[in-house]
Amino acid sequence: MIDDDVRVWRRSVPKMVLVLLACILFVVFGALMGLGLLGESDGLFARVVGWMAVLLGVVAASKWLRQLWAGDPVVVAVGPEGIHDRRLSAQPIPWDDIDGIAVHQVRRTRFLILRMTPEAVRRHVHSAPSKLGTRMYGGPGIATIGLDRSFDELVAAVSKWLPQNEVR
C-alpha cells in the first residue's frame, strides 16, 4: 500500500515500447554494418563496431523487456522513509544515508545523483550498473527514462524530503 505522502514513478508501457523499438533499430543497423551492407563502410573497424552495436542492442533490449514484464509497475518511490528505486536497491534508502543530491546530464538524459558515503552505498546499492555509476559520478544515479512522471517531479519530491541538501 502506498502512503498519500509517497510519490511514485511507474513504468510507462508506451515509452518502454519506444525504447525497445530503438534497441531493435540499433541491432538492425549494427547487423547491416557488421555484414558490410551499408555501402562503403565495410572496413574491419566498421564491421567490429557493427557487431558490438548488435551485442549492446540485444543486452539493452533484454533489460527493457525484463522491466516491461516485471510484476509491480512501481519503479521509484519517494516518501518519508526515503527514496526507493527498485533498479538500485531492494529497500528504500533512508534520508539519513543521503548526504545530498546533484543533477548530472549525459546528452539529453538527466540523472539524479545521490551523494552517499561509501558505507551507505555498500549497504544499499546492489545493482552492478549502479555501482559503476557511483564510481563515475560520485553516487548512484536515478533517471526517469521509461517512467510515467518527469525528472523535474522527481527532483521536487526528493527536495521536499531532503531540504537541507541543495541540488547542484
Disulfide bonds with the S-S distance in Angstrom:
none
